[in-house]
Amino acid sequence: MAILRKKGDTAELEVAERGVNVIILIEGKFSGARFTLKRERGAPFSGAWTPVAHYDRPGEYVFTTERSHERLRFVCTDHEEGRAKVTLALADDLAERVDGEDGGDEEDEEDGEE
């Protein structure tokens, strides 16, 4: 989770596997803001980024990774006022947190039973 208050603020996430759904949750009150999701090009940690999506309002969005060890960067590219709370998370991680909060049975997972 990151609070983006000004142009240039960023949040990053590295995803180990290909085909993983990443949840992008944008919350808050802001105006004149634009956010860009970027994917790293080339080798990991190359520092070269390509825009893949743009957002300008609160909401929940899904991005699916296309390669293993993909690095994603979420950047506030324009901002007039207010603040945005941005969460970048793997869909499975969010589901696990919700299960745990609702009293999900964690022992079943540890037993390895299918």
Beta strands, then each sheet from edge to edge (+ up, - down):
strand 1: 2-4
strand 2: 10-15
strand 3: 21-31
strand 4: 34-40
strand 5: 49-55
strand 6: 59-64
strand 7: 70-78
strand 8: 81-90
sheet 1: 1+ 8- 3+ 6-
sheet 2: 2+ 7- 4+ 5-
end
